[in-house]
């Protein structure tokens, strides 16, 4: 019989929830002002940036829970549940997606000036259909995975076992979520970043997009694990070894993302094709953007890569959380650099009023996590109930 010491919901502090609501209100007001003061294109760009950043992180957090499930990782019952906690954020992101699709002609150049040779892919009806349907399917799969995990919790509270059928069902849906994430994430990368420079193509960009999302999401999970483990009474599930494992994963995926970045850069550069190299030249070689582009790269990858070599840093959240924050600042800055020069190559700063919209997304993100943990256990019973793997017998 599965027995877990903490299976009850643990509401987060009122101050945290109030702060989240205040951020949400201020951020929505900032976006509203941006859309009504004549800076429409810049406001749309900010909404696009925030959508790509927050959807990428939230969806990747759920995918990490799916990855741990498929890998049968027994050390992650608390980490898995932190990944599950953002499921309430997905309907918000779907509303933002609908808004972006409706307003696509306001900020995507191909929507008003069809691109020769790409009109079959880059047209508004097909773009709307593939994004709205694909993201809806992905979110439905996310919901089913989280739902199956919560049903396992309910069985444990009733004194029942988490059966092999329960585990198998979770394994199957988790595997499907991983593949759906790669497919839908590729479409989002193409439509909301690459297509803003419709003459540019890169087969490496989609994998880079969703792998770097996983990297950033692991940083967020480290931050949440360190910040919430005491208030949620998860100390025994989030000890030094768990933080070291999360730090190792962040280090590995940061290195993987850097490899994909370099592979994309090298392929474009040695090809020396004008319509491909321009994307890199604007961001990393000439004009006002290289300083910002390389700053983002250093913050996102170089500094975390160096610091996460230390076992002491990885095992102590007081040290690993600042590293994750640095990486996330670089991640957000990099998404900014990927998107903005496509439409405003001569301006580093766009609509600072609309930038306040970041608070709206952050507030909603924190609020849905707080609501989740006020209703559900901070420990995944199904993950905790995974059987111990027996060592393989090696024939002499």
Beta strands, then each sheet from edge to edge (+ up, - down):
end
